[in-house]
Each structure stands twice: as C-alpha cells, then as structure tokens.
Amino acid sequence: MQKILIVEDEKAISGVLHSILSDELTDYEFVIAEDGLEGYKQVEKEDFALVISDIKMPKLSGTELLKQSLALKPETTFIMISGHADIDSAVSCLKEGAYDFISKPIDINRLITSVKNALVKETLKKENKNLQTENKTLKRKVSKKYQMIGTSPALQKIQDMIEKVAASDARVLITGPNGAGKELVAHAIHNQSDRARGPMIEVNCAAIPSELIESELFGHVKGSFTGAIKDKQGKFEQANGGTIFLDEIGDMSLIAQAKVLRALQESKVSPVGSDKEIKVDVRVIAATNKNMQKEIEEGKFREDLYHRLSVIEIYVPPLDERKEDIKLLVEHFSGMIADEHGTSTKKFDDKAIDALKALSWTGNIRELRNVVERLIILGGNTVSEGDVASFVRK
C-alpha cells in the first residue's frame, strides 16, 4: 500500500488532516511526523506517494524539509500548508518544486482536490517512468536480437561496408542465401544511420500475394476494391522519415516493380484507387536470395529497378564460408535461449564446437540457432560431441 506523509507540529491539525484524508483515500496508508526533522527522517527511510507539510515548524522548517527531501528524492511530490503570514514562503516553495500550497485556515474541499490531483500526477509520473524503463529494456532486447556476431574476415568486411554506407542515404541491395543474416545487415544500416530515430518498416515481398502487394506498399482508399472497407496507409508512408526494408524483392510482381520504380524516381506514392500523390522521405534497403542478373535475363525483374536499388550491393556469405564464427554464434544463441526459457546458460565443450564446425549448414545461421536450441533442451549439462552426434541429423 502506498503511503502519504503528514508533517505538522500541531497535533489537532494533523489529526484533522489524517481523519479527513483517510476517509477519502482508503487505498493509502498515512504516516504522521510531528516536526520537520522527523519528517525528513521518514523521507530518508521510505518513498511516499505524497508529503503534506506545514511551513513553520521547530527543528526543521517545511521549506528546508522540501529542499532537503527533493535533493535526496527529486520525484517526491509535496503540498505545503501555510498561514497567511507565510505566503511569500509558500510561493518560494513552489519555485523550489512543491506541487501546491494550501493556506490556513484550511479549506477542506480545496485540500481534497489538491491532494487527489497531486496523486493522479504522481501515478502518471510513475507510469511514464515504468514505460520508459520498459522501452529501454525492449530496445536492448531488439538490439541484441539484431546483433551481428563473429570475427571472420567476411563479417568484418560487411561491418566495414555498413559503417561507410550508413552515413549516406544511398539505396542498398543485400544479397545472399536464406538464413545468412541479410535482415541483420539491414537493421545495422538503419540503426547506424541518421534515420535511426525514425521507423524501420519491413515488408516480406514473398509473403504477400501479388494482387495485394500494391495495396500493402502504397495503401488504398475505401471502396477501391472488394474488401477495402476503410482507408489504409501503405508501408512507404508508414516509413516516412525512416527506412523501408523490402525483403525478398526478387519475388515482387512486375506490376508492383513498376510502381516501386516510380516511387523511387519521384519520392511520391499513390494509394490504390486514389489520384492523390503523397510525398515520402524514405530510404530503401532491399534484399534477395536470388541471382538478380539471371532474373533480369529471364524477364522476371526490371533491370532499371535493379540499378535503382543496387547503388550499394552487400553480399552476405553462407555460414559454410565463415565457420570460424560458429563458436561465438553458439555462445550468443545459448545466452539468448537461456533468457527466453528463464534458465541458466549452457556451455558447449570444444569437441562439440568442432563437431558443429564439421557440419554443412545449408540453412545457415537460422539453422544453427535452431540446432543450438535443440541441444540445450536435449543435451547434457555441458553439451558434448556425443550430444551433437545424437541430436543433429545431417
């Protein structure tokens, strides 16, 4: 139960305050201090939802109590009580950080209103603080999720390119096999760029039916097609001021490709069913696991769009080409999986790591992550070479 501290040297007044407020605020516990010094000791000892303090008191004045308490615990909310002769002091207290002051003789309705408003403010302040903490925690988790792990020359080359590319607004095409970490590269570019404060909107072009891709990217207006029951904002507009990541761009239909090309040329999009053009400021990062030259030769991908997208091209190699990173990746995934399962991190002995390095990883890093989770669940306290032989089928 949250507590309210009443600091008042006149017992009759503190008794009345306690009686009235405890009837109004049944969810709070009340603590009474008979002078400023005792009040400060209470503030030192615990956190209060609210402190109601007289100004003129022996040992330590209410003004000094306010100053010292806020220096110790800046989030503490104070309401000051003053006699008419103490108005200047009360105004001074407001400047020092008090929420309000009530003059004597006390208007009970005014007091109750002020106290309730102060408690609402305190509740909102705590909720906002909790939200900020949760936001920071979530950002740390997201950052860890998209962390690039390894020290291989291949990965170092990619990281060097990211550092150079991120500072510009140049479009980037990321190529490489499925599961190799193309998404991680896209996030790294965005997070290290000037657009990091803006949104990063991801679109999996392979997962959206060709007849819906245009609506998904550019939005639509109500009634533009069957099922369009209300206006919808497209991904390009959602990404305004930030980055749009077009994953599996090689699977996009030729019709949608033409619309994307126009959006890149003019920095404008038109929702389906609308003549309105919407200006967008978006950086485009695309990724594909396909051989784009072959796709162009076969007429499946527009060459002009390819050149628009591939101002910078970053190739992400398969895990089989950077096996020296497997040990660090296993340790990283082991820690992540332990956090997800609420368990302690399992170690992999050297022979287990060597056994994993000896395997071929056609599913790349994504496959390795799944194998690590399997070995953590099924293997011994320390994952051994025997566990790898027993639970990893190749």
Secondary structure as the mmCIF struct_conf table of DSSP 4:
data_model
#
loop_
_struct_conf.conf_type_id
_struct_conf.id
_struct_conf.beg_label_comp_id
_struct_conf.beg_label_asym_id
_struct_conf.beg_label_seq_id
_struct_conf.end_label_comp_id
_struct_conf.end_label_asym_id
_struct_conf.end_label_seq_id
STRN STRN1 LYS A 3 VAL A 7
BEND BEND1 ASP A 9 ASP A 9
HELX_RH_AL_P HELX_RH_AL_P1 LYS A 11 GLU A 24
TURN_TY1_P TURN_TY1_P1 THR A 26 ASP A 27
STRN STRN2 GLU A 29 ALA A 33
BEND BEND2 GLU A 34 ASP A 35
HELX_RH_AL_P HELX_RH_AL_P2 GLY A 36 LYS A 45
BEND BEND3 GLU A 46 GLU A 46
BEND BEND4 ALA A 49 ALA A 49
STRN STRN3 LEU A 50 ASP A 54
BEND BEND5 ILE A 55 LYS A 56
BEND BEND6 PRO A 58 LEU A 60
HELX_RH_AL_P HELX_RH_AL_P3 GLY A 62 LEU A 72
TURN_TY1_P TURN_TY1_P2 PRO A 74 GLU A 75
STRN STRN4 PHE A 78 SER A 82
HELX_RH_3T_P HELX_RH_3T_P1 HIS A 84 ASP A 86
HELX_RH_AL_P HELX_RH_AL_P4 ILE A 87 GLU A 96
TURN_TY1_P TURN_TY1_P3 GLY A 97 GLY A 97
BEND BEND7 TYR A 99 TYR A 99
STRN STRN5 ASP A 100 SER A 103
BEND BEND8 LYS A 104 PRO A 105
HELX_LH_PP_P HELX_LH_PP_P1 ILE A 106 ILE A 106
HELX_RH_AL_P HELX_RH_AL_P5 ILE A 108 LYS A 145
TURN_TY1_P TURN_TY1_P4 TYR A 146 TYR A 146
HELX_RH_AL_P HELX_RH_AL_P6 PRO A 153 ALA A 166
TURN_TY1_P TURN_TY1_P5 ALA A 167 ALA A 167
BEND BEND9 SER A 168 SER A 168
STRN STRN6 VAL A 172 THR A 175
TURN_TY1_P TURN_TY1_P6 ASN A 178 GLY A 179
BEND BEND10 ALA A 180 GLY A 181
HELX_RH_AL_P HELX_RH_AL_P7 LYS A 182 ASN A 191
TURN_TY1_P TURN_TY1_P7 GLN A 192 GLN A 192
BEND BEND11 SER A 193 SER A 193
TURN_TY1_P TURN_TY1_P8 ASP A 194 ARG A 197
BEND BEND12 GLY A 198 GLY A 198
STRN STRN7 MET A 200 ASN A 204
HELX_RH_3T_P HELX_RH_3T_P2 CYS A 205 ALA A 207
BEND BEND13 ILE A 208 ILE A 208
HELX_RH_AL_P HELX_RH_AL_P8 SER A 210 PHE A 218
STRN STRN8 GLY A 219 HIS A 220
TURN_TY1_P TURN_TY1_P9 LYS A 222 GLY A 223
BEND BEND14 SER A 224 PHE A 225
TURN_TY1_P TURN_TY1_P10 THR A 226 GLY A 227
BEND BEND15 LYS A 230 LYS A 230
STRN STRN9 LYS A 232 GLN A 233
HELX_RH_AL_P HELX_RH_AL_P9 LYS A 235 GLN A 238
TURN_TY1_P TURN_TY1_P11 ALA A 239 GLY A 241
BEND BEND16 GLY A 242 GLY A 242
STRN STRN10 THR A 243 ASP A 247
TURN_TY1_P TURN_TY1_P12 GLU A 248 GLU A 248
HELX_RH_3T_P HELX_RH_3T_P3 ILE A 249 ASP A 251
BEND BEND17 MET A 252 MET A 252
HELX_RH_AL_P HELX_RH_AL_P10 LEU A 254 GLU A 266
BEND BEND18 SER A 267 SER A 267
STRN STRN11 LYS A 268 VAL A 269
STRN STRN12 VAL A 272 VAL A 272
TURN_TY1_P TURN_TY1_P13 GLY A 273 GLY A 273
STRN STRN13 ILE A 278 LYS A 279
STRN STRN14 ARG A 283 THR A 288
BEND BEND19 ASN A 289 LYS A 290
HELX_RH_AL_P HELX_RH_AL_P11 MET A 292 GLU A 297
TURN_TY1_P TURN_TY1_P14 GLU A 298 GLY A 299
BEND BEND20 LYS A 300 PHE A 301
HELX_RH_AL_P HELX_RH_AL_P12 GLU A 303 LEU A 309
BEND BEND21 VAL A 311 VAL A 311
STRN STRN15 ILE A 312 TYR A 315
HELX_RH_3T_P HELX_RH_3T_P4 LEU A 319 GLU A 321
HELX_RH_3T_P HELX_RH_3T_P5 LYS A 323 ASP A 325
HELX_RH_AL_P HELX_RH_AL_P13 ILE A 326 HIS A 341
TURN_TY1_P TURN_TY1_P15 GLY A 342 GLY A 342
HELX_LH_PP_P HELX_LH_PP_P2 SER A 344 LYS A 346
STRN STRN16 LYS A 347 PHE A 348
HELX_RH_AL_P HELX_RH_AL_P14 ASP A 350 LYS A 357
TURN_TY1_P TURN_TY1_P16 ALA A 358 ALA A 358
BEND BEND22 LEU A 359 LEU A 359
TURN_TY1_P TURN_TY1_P17 THR A 362 GLY A 363
HELX_RH_AL_P HELX_RH_AL_P15 ASN A 364 LEU A 378
BEND BEND23 GLY A 379 GLY A 379
BEND BEND24 ASN A 381 ASN A 381
STRN STRN17 THR A 382 VAL A 383
HELX_RH_AL_P HELX_RH_AL_P16 GLU A 385 PHE A 391
#
